[in-house]
Amino acid sequence: MFKRIAEFFQDVQLELKKVVFPSRKEVIGSTWVVIVSVLIAAVFLGIVDMSLGKLMTAVFK
C-alpha cells in the first residue's frame, strides 16, 4: 500500500514538471477578457430584465 502511495506522489511530481504556467502578461490579458465579458453580460441581462419588467407591468395593468 505504501508503495502505491509513493508511486502516486512520484507520478504527481512528473506531471507537475509538464505544467506550463502562463506568464504575467497572459494572466492580465485573460483577466481583462473575463471582466469585459462579465460587464457585457450584466448590461445585457439588466436591459432584458428591465424590458420584461415593463412588459409585465403593461400587460397586467
mmCIF file of the N, C-alpha and C atoms, coordinates in Angstrom:
data_MODEL
# 
_entry.id   MODEL 
# 
loop_
_atom_site.group_PDB 
_atom_site.id 
_atom_site.type_symbol 
_atom_site.label_atom_id 
_atom_site.label_alt_id 
_atom_site.label_comp_id 
_atom_site.label_asym_id 
_atom_site.label_entity_id 
_atom_site.label_seq_id 
_atom_site.pdbx_PDB_ins_code 
_atom_site.Cartn_x 
_atom_site.Cartn_y 
_atom_site.Cartn_z 
_atom_site.occupancy 
_atom_site.B_iso_or_equiv 
_atom_site.pdbx_formal_charge 
_atom_site.auth_seq_id 
_atom_site.auth_comp_id 
_atom_site.auth_asym_id 
_atom_site.auth_atom_id 
_atom_site.pdbx_PDB_model_num 
ATOM 1   N N  . MET A 1 1  ? 0.829   -1.188 0.000   1.00 0.00 ? 1  MET A N  1 
ATOM 2   C CA . MET A 1 1  ? 0.000   0.000  0.000   1.00 0.00 ? 1  MET A CA 1 
ATOM 3   C C  . MET A 1 1  ? 0.878   1.259  0.000   1.00 0.00 ? 1  MET A C  1 
ATOM 4   N N  . PHE A 1 2  ? 1.941   1.267  0.812   1.00 0.00 ? 2  PHE A N  1 
ATOM 5   C CA . PHE A 1 2  ? 2.816   2.438  0.860   1.00 0.00 ? 2  PHE A CA 1 
ATOM 6   C C  . PHE A 1 2  ? 3.552   2.624  -0.456  1.00 0.00 ? 2  PHE A C  1 
ATOM 7   N N  . LYS A 1 3  ? 3.779   1.505  -1.148  1.00 0.00 ? 3  LYS A N  1 
ATOM 8   C CA . LYS A 1 3  ? 4.444   1.571  -2.446  1.00 0.00 ? 3  LYS A CA 1 
ATOM 9   C C  . LYS A 1 3  ? 3.552   2.315  -3.452  1.00 0.00 ? 3  LYS A C  1 
ATOM 10  N N  . ARG A 1 4  ? 2.260   2.043  -3.403  1.00 0.00 ? 4  ARG A N  1 
ATOM 11  C CA . ARG A 1 4  ? 1.312   2.706  -4.307  1.00 0.00 ? 4  ARG A CA 1 
ATOM 12  C C  . ARG A 1 4  ? 1.217   4.195  -4.001  1.00 0.00 ? 4  ARG A C  1 
ATOM 13  N N  . ILE A 1 5  ? 1.249   4.555  -2.736  1.00 0.00 ? 5  ILE A N  1 
ATOM 14  C CA . ILE A 1 5  ? 1.201   5.973  -2.357  1.00 0.00 ? 5  ILE A CA 1 
ATOM 15  C C  . ILE A 1 5  ? 2.459   6.685  -2.828  1.00 0.00 ? 5  ILE A C  1 
ATOM 16  N N  . ALA A 1 6  ? 3.614   6.053  -2.647  1.00 0.00 ? 6  ALA A N  1 
ATOM 17  C CA . ALA A 1 6  ? 4.873   6.654  -3.103  1.00 0.00 ? 6  ALA A CA 1 
ATOM 18  C C  . ALA A 1 6  ? 4.874   6.792  -4.613  1.00 0.00 ? 6  ALA A C  1 
ATOM 19  N N  . GLU A 1 7  ? 4.355   5.797  -5.305  1.00 0.00 ? 7  GLU A N  1 
ATOM 20  C CA . GLU A 1 7  ? 4.268   5.856  -6.766  1.00 0.00 ? 7  GLU A CA 1 
ATOM 21  C C  . GLU A 1 7  ? 3.349   6.982  -7.211  1.00 0.00 ? 7  GLU A C  1 
ATOM 22  N N  . PHE A 1 8  ? 2.250   7.143  -6.487  1.00 0.00 ? 8  PHE A N  1 
ATOM 23  C CA . PHE A 1 8  ? 1.313   8.220  -6.813  1.00 0.00 ? 8  PHE A CA 1 
ATOM 24  C C  . PHE A 1 8  ? 2.004   9.573  -6.731  1.00 0.00 ? 8  PHE A C  1 
ATOM 25  N N  . PHE A 1 9  ? 2.740   9.814  -5.650  1.00 0.00 ? 9  PHE A N  1 
ATOM 26  C CA . PHE A 1 9  ? 3.401   11.105 -5.493  1.00 0.00 ? 9  PHE A CA 1 
ATOM 27  C C  . PHE A 1 9  ? 4.517   11.304 -6.511  1.00 0.00 ? 9  PHE A C  1 
ATOM 28  N N  . GLN A 1 10 ? 5.164   10.231 -6.924  1.00 0.00 ? 10 GLN A N  1 
ATOM 29  C CA . GLN A 1 10 ? 6.161   10.335 -7.986  1.00 0.00 ? 10 GLN A CA 1 
ATOM 30  C C  . GLN A 1 10 ? 5.494   10.727 -9.298  1.00 0.00 ? 10 GLN A C  1 
ATOM 31  N N  . ASP A 1 11 ? 4.333   10.130 -9.577  1.00 0.00 ? 11 ASP A N  1 
ATOM 32  C CA . ASP A 1 11 ? 3.586   10.483 -10.786 1.00 0.00 ? 11 ASP A CA 1 
ATOM 33  C C  . ASP A 1 11 ? 3.119   11.935 -10.748 1.00 0.00 ? 11 ASP A C  1 
ATOM 34  N N  . VAL A 1 12 ? 2.686   12.374 -9.580  1.00 0.00 ? 12 VAL A N  1 
ATOM 35  C CA . VAL A 1 12 ? 2.260   13.764 -9.429  1.00 0.00 ? 12 VAL A CA 1 
ATOM 36  C C  . VAL A 1 12 ? 3.425   14.701 -9.719  1.00 0.00 ? 12 VAL A C  1 
ATOM 37  N N  . GLN A 1 13 ? 4.585   14.375 -9.190  1.00 0.00 ? 13 GLN A N  1 
ATOM 38  C CA . GLN A 1 13 ? 5.770   15.206 -9.404  1.00 0.00 ? 13 GLN A CA 1 
ATOM 39  C C  . GLN A 1 13 ? 6.136   15.253 -10.890 1.00 0.00 ? 13 GLN A C  1 
ATOM 40  N N  . LEU A 1 14 ? 6.054   14.126 -11.574 1.00 0.00 ? 14 LEU A N  1 
ATOM 41  C CA . LEU A 1 14 ? 6.357   14.091 -13.006 1.00 0.00 ? 14 LEU A CA 1 
ATOM 42  C C  . LEU A 1 14 ? 5.363   14.937 -13.799 1.00 0.00 ? 14 LEU A C  1 
ATOM 43  N N  . GLU A 1 15 ? 4.092   14.841 -13.443 1.00 0.00 ? 15 GLU A N  1 
ATOM 44  C CA . GLU A 1 15 ? 3.074   15.622 -14.154 1.00 0.00 ? 15 GLU A CA 1 
ATOM 45  C C  . GLU A 1 15 ? 3.248   17.118 -13.909 1.00 0.00 ? 15 GLU A C  1 
ATOM 46  N N  . LEU A 1 16 ? 3.615   17.495 -12.694 1.00 0.00 ? 16 LEU A N  1 
ATOM 47  C CA . LEU A 1 16 ? 3.809   18.913 -12.392 1.00 0.00 ? 16 LEU A CA 1 
ATOM 48  C C  . LEU A 1 16 ? 4.973   19.505 -13.178 1.00 0.00 ? 16 LEU A C  1 
ATOM 49  N N  . LYS A 1 17 ? 5.945   18.682 -13.532 1.00 0.00 ? 17 LYS A N  1 
ATOM 50  C CA . LYS A 1 17 ? 7.057   19.165 -14.346 1.00 0.00 ? 17 LYS A CA 1 
ATOM 51  C C  . LYS A 1 17 ? 6.613   19.488 -15.779 1.00 0.00 ? 17 LYS A C  1 
ATOM 52  N N  . LYS A 1 18 ? 5.515   18.880 -16.214 1.00 0.00 ? 18 LYS A N  1 
ATOM 53  C CA . LYS A 1 18 ? 4.989   19.104 -17.564 1.00 0.00 ? 18 LYS A CA 1 
ATOM 54  C C  . LYS A 1 18 ? 4.123   20.357 -17.654 1.00 0.00 ? 18 LYS A C  1 
ATOM 55  N N  . VAL A 1 19 ? 3.677   20.860 -16.519 1.00 0.00 ? 19 VAL A N  1 
ATOM 56  C CA . VAL A 1 19 ? 2.765   22.003 -16.496 1.00 0.00 ? 19 VAL A CA 1 
ATOM 57  C C  . VAL A 1 19 ? 3.487   23.265 -16.959 1.00 0.00 ? 19 VAL A C  1 
ATOM 58  N N  . VAL A 1 20 ? 2.819   24.010 -17.841 1.00 0.00 ? 20 VAL A N  1 
ATOM 59  C CA . VAL A 1 20 ? 3.356   25.286 -18.304 1.00 0.00 ? 20 VAL A CA 1 
ATOM 60  C C  . VAL A 1 20 ? 2.450   26.374 -17.738 1.00 0.00 ? 20 VAL A C  1 
ATOM 61  N N  . PHE A 1 21 ? 2.987   27.169 -16.826 1.00 0.00 ? 21 PHE A N  1 
ATOM 62  C CA . PHE A 1 21 ? 2.206   28.224 -16.215 1.00 0.00 ? 21 PHE A CA 1 
ATOM 63  C C  . PHE A 1 21 ? 2.216   29.453 -17.109 1.00 0.00 ? 21 PHE A C  1 
ATOM 64  N N  . PRO A 1 22 ? 1.095   30.180 -17.189 1.00 0.00 ? 22 PRO A N  1 
ATOM 65  C CA . PRO A 1 22 ? 1.047   31.371 -18.042 1.00 0.00 ? 22 PRO A CA 1 
ATOM 66  C C  . PRO A 1 22 ? 1.913   32.490 -17.478 1.00 0.00 ? 22 PRO A C  1 
ATOM 67  N N  . SER A 1 23 ? 2.331   33.351 -18.382 1.00 0.00 ? 23 SER A N  1 
ATOM 68  C CA . SER A 1 23 ? 3.130   34.498 -17.950 1.00 0.00 ? 23 SER A CA 1 
ATOM 69  C C  . SER A 1 23 ? 2.202   35.529 -17.304 1.00 0.00 ? 23 SER A C  1 
ATOM 70  N N  . ARG A 1 24 ? 2.811   36.500 -16.649 1.00 0.00 ? 24 ARG A N  1 
ATOM 71  C CA . ARG A 1 24 ? 2.035   37.564 -16.005 1.00 0.00 ? 24 ARG A CA 1 
ATOM 72  C C  . ARG A 1 24 ? 1.199   38.315 -17.042 1.00 0.00 ? 24 ARG A C  1 
ATOM 73  N N  . LYS A 1 25 ? 1.784   38.568 -18.202 1.00 0.00 ? 25 LYS A N  1 
ATOM 74  C CA . LYS A 1 25 ? 1.080   39.289 -19.275 1.00 0.00 ? 25 LYS A CA 1 
ATOM 75  C C  . LYS A 1 25 ? -0.149  38.497 -19.750 1.00 0.00 ? 25 LYS A C  1 
ATOM 76  N N  . GLU A 1 26 ? -0.008  37.181 -19.890 1.00 0.00 ? 26 GLU A N  1 
ATOM 77  C CA . GLU A 1 26 ? -1.131  36.347 -20.313 1.00 0.00 ? 26 GLU A CA 1 
ATOM 78  C C  . GLU A 1 26 ? -2.241  36.332 -19.265 1.00 0.00 ? 26 GLU A C  1 
ATOM 79  N N  . VAL A 1 27 ? -1.868  36.276 -18.002 1.00 0.00 ? 27 VAL A N  1 
ATOM 80  C CA . VAL A 1 27 ? -2.868  36.271 -16.923 1.00 0.00 ? 27 VAL A CA 1 
ATOM 81  C C  . VAL A 1 27 ? -3.631  37.590 -16.908 1.00 0.00 ? 27 VAL A C  1 
ATOM 82  N N  . ILE A 1 28 ? -2.910  38.698 -17.050 1.00 0.00 ? 28 ILE A N  1 
ATOM 83  C CA . ILE A 1 28 ? -3.563  40.009 -17.054 1.00 0.00 ? 28 ILE A CA 1 
ATOM 84  C C  . ILE A 1 28 ? -4.501  40.130 -18.254 1.00 0.00 ? 28 ILE A C  1 
ATOM 85  N N  . GLY A 1 29 ? -4.051  39.658 -19.416 1.00 0.00 ? 29 GLY A N  1 
ATOM 86  C CA . GLY A 1 29 ? -4.903  39.699 -20.609 1.00 0.00 ? 29 GLY A CA 1 
ATOM 87  C C  . GLY A 1 29 ? -6.166  38.879 -20.434 1.00 0.00 ? 29 GLY A C  1 
ATOM 88  N N  . SER A 1 30 ? -6.027  37.683 -19.887 1.00 0.00 ? 30 SER A N  1 
ATOM 89  C CA . SER A 1 30 ? -7.189  36.814 -19.658 1.00 0.00 ? 30 SER A CA 1 
ATOM 90  C C  . SER A 1 30 ? -8.142  37.433 -18.642 1.00 0.00 ? 30 SER A C  1 
ATOM 91  N N  . THR A 1 31 ? -7.579  38.080 -17.633 1.00 0.00 ? 31 THR A N  1 
ATOM 92  C CA . THR A 1 31 ? -8.407  38.720 -16.612 1.00 0.00 ? 31 THR A CA 1 
ATOM 93  C C  . THR A 1 31 ? -9.250  39.826 -17.227 1.00 0.00 ? 31 THR A C  1 
ATOM 94  N N  . TRP A 1 32 ? -8.646  40.631 -18.101 1.00 0.00 ? 32 TRP A N  1 
ATOM 95  C CA . TRP A 1 32 ? -9.405  41.693 -18.757 1.00 0.00 ? 32 TRP A CA 1 
ATOM 96  C C  . TRP A 1 32 ? -10.517 41.124 -19.639 1.00 0.00 ? 32 TRP A C  1 
ATOM 97  N N  . VAL A 1 33 ? -10.246 40.027 -20.320 1.00 0.00 ? 33 VAL A N  1 
ATOM 98  C CA . VAL A 1 33 ? -11.281 39.395 -21.151 1.00 0.00 ? 33 VAL A CA 1 
ATOM 99  C C  . VAL A 1 33 ? -12.457 38.959 -20.281 1.00 0.00 ? 33 VAL A C  1 
ATOM 100 N N  . VAL A 1 34 ? -12.177 38.376 -19.140 1.00 0.00 ? 34 VAL A N  1 
ATOM 101 C CA . VAL A 1 34 ? -13.238 37.922 -18.233 1.00 0.00 ? 34 VAL A CA 1 
ATOM 102 C C  . VAL A 1 34 ? -14.026 39.116 -17.694 1.00 0.00 ? 34 VAL A C  1 
ATOM 103 N N  . ILE A 1 35 ? -13.339 40.172 -17.268 1.00 0.00 ? 35 ILE A N  1 
ATOM 104 C CA . ILE A 1 35 ? -14.013 41.351 -16.715 1.00 0.00 ? 35 ILE A CA 1 
ATOM 105 C C  . ILE A 1 35 ? -14.929 41.987 -17.755 1.00 0.00 ? 35 ILE A C  1 
ATOM 106 N N  . VAL A 1 36 ? -14.425 42.165 -18.971 1.00 0.00 ? 36 VAL A N  1 
ATOM 107 C CA . VAL A 1 36 ? -15.238 42.776 -20.031 1.00 0.00 ? 36 VAL A CA 1 
ATOM 108 C C  . VAL A 1 36 ? -16.429 41.884 -20.374 1.00 0.00 ? 36 VAL A C  1 
ATOM 109 N N  . SER A 1 37 ? -16.210 40.573 -20.455 1.00 0.00 ? 37 SER A N  1 
ATOM 110 C CA . SER A 1 37 ? -17.307 39.645 -20.760 1.00 0.00 ? 37 SER A CA 1 
ATOM 111 C C  . SER A 1 37 ? -18.401 39.695 -19.695 1.00 0.00 ? 37 SER A C  1 
ATOM 112 N N  . VAL A 1 38 ? -18.001 39.738 -18.446 1.00 0.00 ? 38 VAL A N  1 
ATOM 113 C CA . VAL A 1 38 ? -18.975 39.797 -17.352 1.00 0.00 ? 38 VAL A CA 1 
ATOM 114 C C  . VAL A 1 38 ? -19.751 41.106 -17.399 1.00 0.00 ? 38 VAL A C  1 
ATOM 115 N N  . LEU A 1 39 ? -19.069 42.209 -17.664 1.00 0.00 ? 39 LEU A N  1 
ATOM 116 C CA . LEU A 1 39 ? -19.762 43.501 -17.756 1.00 0.00 ? 39 LEU A CA 1 
ATOM 117 C C  . LEU A 1 39 ? -20.764 43.513 -18.908 1.00 0.00 ? 39 LEU A C  1 
ATOM 118 N N  . ILE A 1 40 ? -20.376 42.982 -20.064 1.00 0.00 ? 40 ILE A N  1 
ATOM 119 C CA . ILE A 1 40 ? -21.297 42.926 -21.210 1.00 0.00 ? 40 ILE A CA 1 
ATOM 120 C C  . ILE A 1 40 ? -22.511 42.067 -20.871 1.00 0.00 ? 40 ILE A C  1 
ATOM 121 N N  . ALA A 1 41 ? -22.279 40.915 -20.252 1.00 0.00 ? 41 ALA A N  1 
ATOM 122 C CA . ALA A 1 41 ? -23.395 40.038 -19.877 1.00 0.00 ? 41 ALA A CA 1 
ATOM 123 C C  . ALA A 1 41 ? -24.295 40.712 -18.852 1.00 0.00 ? 41 ALA A C  1 
ATOM 124 N N  . ALA A 1 42 ? -23.718 41.429 -17.885 1.00 0.00 ? 42 ALA A N  1 
ATOM 125 C CA . ALA A 1 42 ? -24.506 42.101 -16.852 1.00 0.00 ? 42 ALA A CA 1 
ATOM 126 C C  . ALA A 1 42 ? -25.378 43.195 -17.455 1.00 0.00 ? 42 ALA A C  1 
ATOM 127 N N  . VAL A 1 43 ? -24.804 43.977 -18.360 1.00 0.00 ? 43 VAL A N  1 
ATOM 128 C CA . VAL A 1 43 ? -25.585 45.046 -19.005 1.00 0.00 ? 43 VAL A CA 1 
ATOM 129 C C  . VAL A 1 43 ? -26.711 44.436 -19.837 1.00 0.00 ? 43 VAL A C  1 
ATOM 130 N N  . PHE A 1 44 ? -26.403 43.406 -20.600 1.00 0.00 ? 44 PHE A N  1 
ATOM 131 C CA . PHE A 1 44 ? -27.424 42.751 -21.424 1.00 0.00 ? 44 PHE A CA 1 
ATOM 132 C C  . PHE A 1 44 ? -28.557 42.196 -20.559 1.00 0.00 ? 44 PHE A C  1 
ATOM 133 N N  . LEU A 1 45 ? -28.201 41.470 -19.510 1.00 0.00 ? 45 LEU A N  1 
ATOM 134 C CA . LEU A 1 45 ? -29.232 40.887 -18.651 1.00 0.00 ? 45 LEU A CA 1 
ATOM 135 C C  . LEU A 1 45 ? -30.020 41.963 -17.910 1.00 0.00 ? 45 LEU A C  1 
ATOM 136 N N  . GLY A 1 46 ? -29.366 43.057 -17.542 1.00 0.00 ? 46 GLY A N  1 
ATOM 137 C CA . GLY A 1 46 ? -30.078 44.168 -16.913 1.00 0.00 ? 46 GLY A CA 1 
ATOM 138 C C  . GLY A 1 46 ? -31.099 44.784 -17.844 1.00 0.00 ? 46 GLY A C  1 
ATOM 139 N N  . ILE A 1 47 ? -30.720 44.977 -19.103 1.00 0.00 ? 47 ILE A N  1 
ATOM 140 C CA . ILE A 1 47 ? -31.648 45.542 -20.098 1.00 0.00 ? 47 ILE A CA 1 
ATOM 141 C C  . ILE A 1 47 ? -32.818 44.593 -20.326 1.00 0.00 ? 47 ILE A C  1 
ATOM 142 N N  . VAL A 1 48 ? -32.536 43.303 -20.459 1.00 0.00 ? 48 VAL A N  1 
ATOM 143 C CA . VAL A 1 48 ? -33.610 42.322 -20.661 1.00 0.00 ? 48 VAL A CA 1 
ATOM 144 C C  . VAL A 1 48 ? -34.532 42.291 -19.448 1.00 0.00 ? 48 VAL A C  1 
ATOM 145 N N  . ASP A 1 49 ? -33.980 42.346 -18.246 1.00 0.00 ? 49 ASP A N  1 
ATOM 146 C CA . ASP A 1 49 ? -34.781 42.317 -17.023 1.00 0.00 ? 49 ASP A CA 1 
ATOM 147 C C  . ASP A 1 49 ? -35.698 43.534 -16.949 1.00 0.00 ? 49 ASP A C  1 
ATOM 148 N N  . MET A 1 50 ? -35.149 44.715 -17.219 1.00 0.00 ? 50 MET A N  1 
ATOM 149 C CA . MET A 1 50 ? -35.974 45.930 -17.178 1.00 0.00 ? 50 MET A CA 1 
ATOM 150 C C  . MET A 1 50 ? -37.064 45.893 -18.242 1.00 0.00 ? 50 MET A C  1 
ATOM 151 N N  . SER A 1 51 ? -36.700 45.415 -19.434 1.00 0.00 ? 51 SER A N  1 
ATOM 152 C CA . SER A 1 51 ? -37.681 45.349 -20.522 1.00 0.00 ? 51 SER A CA 1 
ATOM 153 C C  . SER A 1 51 ? -38.814 44.392 -20.179 1.00 0.00 ? 51 SER A C  1 
ATOM 154 N N  . LEU A 1 52 ? -38.463 43.224 -19.676 1.00 0.00 ? 52 LEU A N  1 
ATOM 155 C CA . LEU A 1 52 ? -39.510 42.262 -19.317 1.00 0.00 ? 52 LEU A CA 1 
ATOM 156 C C  . LEU A 1 52 ? -40.348 42.760 -18.139 1.00 0.00 ? 52 LEU A C  1 
ATOM 157 N N  . GLY A 1 53 ? -39.714 43.461 -17.214 1.00 0.00 ? 53 GLY A N  1 
ATOM 158 C CA . GLY A 1 53 ? -40.464 44.029 -16.089 1.00 0.00 ? 53 GLY A CA 1 
ATOM 159 C C  . GLY A 1 53 ? -41.482 45.055 -16.564 1.00 0.00 ? 53 GLY A C  1 
ATOM 160 N N  . LYS A 1 54 ? -41.076 45.922 -17.469 1.00 0.00 ? 54 LYS A N  1 
ATOM 161 C CA . LYS A 1 54 ? -42.003 46.931 -18.013 1.00 0.00 ? 54 LYS A CA 1 
ATOM 162 C C  . LYS A 1 54 ? -43.098 46.258 -18.836 1.00 0.00 ? 54 LYS A C  1 
ATOM 163 N N  . LEU A 1 55 ? -42.750 45.213 -19.580 1.00 0.00 ? 55 LEU A N  1 
ATOM 164 C CA . LEU A 1 55 ? -43.731 44.496 -20.382 1.00 0.00 ? 55 LEU A CA 1 
ATOM 165 C C  . LEU A 1 55 ? -44.773 43.832 -19.465 1.00 0.00 ? 55 LEU A C  1 
ATOM 166 N N  . MET A 1 56 ? -44.344 43.201 -18.402 1.00 0.00 ? 56 MET A N  1 
ATOM 167 C CA . MET A 1 56 ? -45.262 42.552 -17.472 1.00 0.00 ? 56 MET A CA 1 
ATOM 168 C C  . MET A 1 56 ? -46.144 43.571 -16.781 1.00 0.00 ? 56 MET A C  1 
ATOM 169 N N  . THR A 1 57 ? -45.569 44.728 -16.453 1.00 0.00 ? 57 THR A N  1 
ATOM 170 C CA . THR A 1 57 ? -46.360 45.785 -15.820 1.00 0.00 ? 57 THR A CA 1 
ATOM 171 C C  . THR A 1 57 ? -47.441 46.260 -16.771 1.00 0.00 ? 57 THR A C  1 
ATOM 172 N N  . ALA A 1 58 ? -47.077 46.426 -18.042 1.00 0.00 ? 58 ALA A N  1 
ATOM 173 C CA . ALA A 1 58 ? -48.049 46.889 -19.036 1.00 0.00 ? 58 ALA A CA 1 
ATOM 174 C C  . ALA A 1 58 ? -49.125 45.836 -19.289 1.00 0.00 ? 58 ALA A C  1 
ATOM 175 N N  . VAL A 1 59 ? -48.750 44.586 -19.330 1.00 0.00 ? 59 VAL A N  1 
ATOM 176 C CA . VAL A 1 59 ? -49.712 43.509 -19.629 1.00 0.00 ? 59 VAL A CA 1 
ATOM 177 C C  . VAL A 1 59 ? -50.700 43.337 -18.484 1.00 0.00 ? 59 VAL A C  1 
ATOM 178 N N  . PHE A 1 60 ? -50.239 43.392 -17.244 1.00 0.00 ? 60 PHE A N  1 
ATOM 179 C CA . PHE A 1 60 ? -51.114 43.127 -16.110 1.00 0.00 ? 60 PHE A CA 1 
ATOM 180 C C  . PHE A 1 60 ? -51.752 44.376 -15.507 1.00 0.00 ? 60 PHE A C  1 
ATOM 181 N N  . LYS A 1 61 ? -51.597 45.511 -16.148 1.00 0.00 ? 61 LYS A N  1 
ATOM 182 C CA . LYS A 1 61 ? -52.212 46.726 -15.651 1.00 0.00 ? 61 LYS A CA 1 
ATOM 183 C C  . LYS A 1 61 ? -53.614 46.868 -16.189 1.00 0.00 ? 61 LYS A C  1 
# 
